[in-house]
Amino acid sequence: MAKTSITYRFLKFIGLNFSEEEYGDISFFKAIYRALKGIKNALLLKYCMYSVILSPLNYRKIRPIIWRWIGAQVGEDTFIGYEVWMDFNNAGLIEIEDHVHIANRCLLLCHQRDLSNYYVDDDYSKLPYHRKKIHLKKGCLIGMETIVMPGVTIGEGAIIGAGSLVTKDIPAWTIASGRPAKVIKQIPKRL
């Protein structure tokens, strides 16, 4: 581990408990830049989630554009519902292909704590993060109130049932549901 920065020591001194791996060698200006970028992205995402201004355009036009501004890769004719949360500090790890439909109140999460070296009496907040890409392939549907975890690919044309927790890849042209989501049906070819 590199020598801890003055910025990290100051954050610790004022009572903020951050992971040393993530903030240990960060400069003051980098910390300010990250904070300002986070505020900007949070405000943009908040507009996406709750705005009723221009309501008919929000789902397929305005929200996909704003998600691109935040840093996600969003394809054409993508539907992003009301109150959809994305991991905006890791938006560059989100790839959404054309014709994807994300229903209301979903969560796309690209980071989680690494618990592989977590033991009794350890401080959870000091654990490093795993950051992994989420890839939603062409024409898939994410049902209402679904959580998509880091590192997941949802295949082309797949449907995820409402309220699911997707922890593993879902193959193309299947229907998956549950907590954790499991494939419950293969979508047949049209005769």
N, C-alpha and C positions, 0 to 999 in steps of 0.2 A: 504494500500500500504506500502510495506517495505521502509525503509530508502533508498534514492537514493545513488547510488554508486559514487565514485570519478570518475570512468570511464565515467559514464553518464554525470556528471557535466562538465568534460573536453570536451566531444563531443559537448555539448551544448555551452560551452565557445568558441570553435573554429568555431562555426556557423553551426554545423550539427544538424538538427532538427529531432530527432528520437522519437518514442513513448516511454514514460516513463514506460509504462507497460511492454514493450518488453526489454528495455535496462536499466531500473532503478536500477536493482540489479545485473548487470553483472560485473564480475571482469575484470581487464585489460587483463589477460591471456586468459580468455574465449572470450573476444572481438577479440584478435589477432587470436585465434584458428578459430573462426567463419569467420574472414576475409580471412584467408589462405585457409580454406575449400571452401569458396565461390569462390575464385580465381581459385582453382584447378578444381572445378565443372564447372565453366564458360568456362575454356579452353577446357575441355573435351567436353562440349556441343557444343562449337564453332567448334571443329573438326567434330563432328557429323553433324552439320548443313551445313557446306560449303565444306568439303573435297571431292575432286574427285579422290584422290589416292585410289586405289583398289575399284573403283566405283561399279563394279558388286557385291561386297561383302558387301558394306555399308548397304544396305537396310535391309537385313535379318540376317546378321551375326554381323558386327562390331558395328553398332548403338545399337542393343539390348544389347550387351555385355557392351558397355560403359555406357548405361543407368543403367545397374545393378551396375556398379562400383560407379556411382553417388548416388545410393541408391534406385532406383525404383525397384519394383518387376515386372519382364518382363518374360512372358511365352515363350514357344518354338514356332518357326516358325512365329515370329511376324515381321511385316513389318513396318519400321519407315522411312518415306519419308524425302525428302530434306527440310531443314529449319523448322523442327518441334521444337518448343520451349516447354520446360517443366519447371515447377516451381522447379529449381534445389536445392534451399535452403529448399524445402519441399518435396524432391523426395521420401522420405519414405512413403508419403501419396498417392503415385501413384501405383495402382495395375493393371497390364495388363496381361490378361490370354492368353492362347495359340491361335495362328492363327488370332490374331487381326491385322488389317491393318489400319495404320494411314497415310493418304495421305500427300502430301507436304504442308508446311506452316501452320500447325495447331498449336494451343496453348493449353496446359493443365495447368490450373491455380488452385492451391490448397489453396490460401489465398486471402482474400479481407478485406477491412476495415469494422469494425463494426459501422454502421451508426445509431444504435438504440439510442445513446446518443449524437447525433450531433445537435447542435443548432446554431442559428445566432451568429456570432462573435467568434465561436470556431475555433481552429486551426486543420484542417483536418489531418495534419501529426502526431498529437499526439493521434489520435484514435487507439485503439488496433485492432489487426487482428483476424478474424475468420479463422481457419485452418481446412479444411475438406478434407476427402479422395475422390479421383477419382477412380472409378472401371470400367474398360473396360472388359466386359465379353467375353468369348470364341467366336471367329469368327466374332466379330462386325467390321464394317468399319466406319472410321471417314473420311468424305469427305474433299477435299482440302480447306484450309483456314477456318476451323471450329475452334471455341473457345469453350472449355469445362470448365465450371465454377466449383468452389469448391463444394464438396458434391454430385456430380452427379454419378450415376451408369447407364451405357449404357448396356442393356441386350444382352444376347447371340444372335448372328446372326443379330442384328439390324444394319441398315444402316442409317448414318447421311448424309444428302445432303450437297454438297459443300457450303461453306460460311455461315454455320449455327452458331447460338449462343445457346449452350445447357445449360440451367439454371436449368432444372428439370430432374429427372430420365426418361429414355426411356425404355419401355418394350421390352422384347425379341421378335425377329422375327417381327419387325415393321420397317417401313421407316419413318424417321422424317426429317423435313427440316424447315428452316426459322429462323427469329430473333425476338423473341425466337423460338427455334425449337419446332414444334408440330408434333404429329404423323399424317401422311397423308395416310398411307396404312398399312394394316396387311398383312404380307407375308403368302401366302397360303401354305398348306401342299401338297406335291406331291401325286397325286392319283395313 
